[in-house]
Amino acid sequence: MIRRLAALLALVLLTGCAGVTVTSISPAKYLAERRGDVLTTGRLSESAQDVLRVVGITDCRERPVACRGALGISGGISEEQRLSALAELWLENALAADKALAADEVVLDAWLETARHAYAYLFFTARKPGERAFEDRQTQVRDYYNYAVQQTVTRLFKVYSATPAAQRGETLAVGGWRVASHADDLALPPDSPMPDELLPASSLRFTGLRNSYRRDGFGAELVAVLPPPADADPARPFDTTRFPAITALLRFEGSTLAGVLTGRAVQLMLYDPYRSAQAPLAGERVPLAANFTAGYGLWLARAGFATQSLRTLFGLSDGIVRPRIELMQPYDPKRRTIVMLHGLASSPEAWINVANEVLGDELLRQNYQIWQVYYPSNAPLALNQKAIREALLQTLAHFDPGGQAVASQNMVLVGHSMGGVLARLLVSSAGERLWSLLPADPAAPETHERLAPFLSFAPLPQVSEAIFIAAPHRGTPFAGSRLARRIANFVTLPLAMLEQIGDVTGLFGRPGPDGKEPGPQRIPNSIDNLRDTDPFVQAAAELPIGPHVRYHSIIGQADMALPWLDASDGIVPYASAHLAGAASERVLPSEHSVQEHPLAILEIRRILRESLSGPR
């Protein structure tokens, strides 16, 4: 018995000496341990901790300098392990210095060291980046590089902006580093002003945009905020983007690992991600990271369109009095142009998700650029047709005087509501068909000369495709309703707009809906024009569309139970929006703002993609 107890006791003691036990963990915890790091969790990654344990370092936080020094000379680990751990340790140091509000030079040095060690790991170790393409650790280290570039560039911008202009040079010296910048890829005018802000796209979140589109790759995704032009030419009908997207890279001097780790010179490279999808970096062609939504969203958020469009409708101050062509990105002669026209009492905000989804489509983004027409929606159709036509032609002539660029050919018009009616006029042939609308004698030479630009026009030869969305081509009964007439009574044209028109306003006068003659300075406004009984819209609906134009209709139907001929989107009847001869027509379950319906956006993308395949 005693022997048995002794044997059992020995077995228990021996079992107690076992040094390894096993437990199970969930998939979520497994992934968190595998992919968590100092950037995502505030703690060093398992990979970095493994390296430190191998070289006998338990904690780097108390003596970070000595720790990094020891890690830099320790044996028993590969260069990939060493450099990736050092990049993460420098990142930990940079985050701590930033939080402690350390001096700019201290923080910048930490961020540059983070980027440098990540750069060295990515491009100056035995294996090429492509050989590690599926490894989590490479993805982490690339993120360290990208985030460090973002922090470095935004801080350098603040330092440079605070430097007096007379003291700025081609190279910025900060904390022993020499930083030279190159921006040859950016398609900004040579006299572009210094940005007011340089914002990380990752720091911006938008409501109202369904999706955010970006491209994964190397570099910091940024948005530059350019100041409003101080001496803008009032006669210039277009505005270039003030919120261009930029991708920044850092290239460190040195062609060897030792050279990269000891050099103190770095090149800051700035790219337009719309123009460049790849860039050279340490002898490799790497994909450029990009954010295609942030600049667009920031422009919409800061433009104040909602208030301004209503002020414009009622002729109040701070409204607009002439059309503006808003370029969504720097002009690119090699991309076809999509021109978007909003509707009544609206603005480019009508296209919030449409434009974003088009630019989010890789194929469309590579082949198209978007211009949005922001026009005074209180003006009558004849005046806006003329003004928008001239604004487009002047903008094209400015960027492409010879008219040979891809951007000047096979343009696509996309118009919603009244914008669709205007788009139709831009691709229609009027001849002498509209002259009979005038109460004055059109035979008088002086009358004909003054009115010809308003009433005699031909299809824009640059346009080959048009998409009409919920467009009241034959007017709408809603514009003659009591509510619409009340609103119409408050719609006025400001003096500045009347001065543009000159003395032709009286020639447009005709009896109003109540049978009374409008005053000499009051011409039918936009709401008048949209009535289904309005002579101008009735005549315009019969104008032939240019034979070279392929056109499409997208129509909303509020009650899908009704037959099409009796249906409406709540504002525009199907019978008014329908056009015979359309290459395609899509009726969707939607009210009047059908352009924002996901199925409408898919239809627009389908049409644009088909258009790329050439004439049909």
SULURDA-V802894 format. One line per field, one symbol per residue. burial: + if it has 16 or more other C-alpha atoms within 10 Angstrom, else -. A space follows every 50 residues. Layout:
# SULURDA-V802894
burial=???
This chain:
# SULURDA-V802894
burial=----------------------------------+++++----++-++++ ++-------+------++--+-------+++++++++++++++++-++-- ---++-+++++++++++++++++++---+-------++++++++++++++ +++++++-------------------+-+++----+++------+-++++ +-----------+++-++++++++++----------++++++++++++++ ++++--+--++--+++++++++++-++++-++---+++++++++++++++ ----+--+++++++++--++++++++++++++--++++++++++++++++ ++++++++++---++++++++++++++++++++++++++-++++++---- ----++++++++++++++++++++++++++---++-++---+-------+ ++++++++++-+++++++++++++++++++----+--+--++++--++-- ---+++++++-------+---++++++++++++++++++++-++++-+++ +++++++++-------+++++++++++++-----+-++-++++++-+-++ +-+++-++--+-----
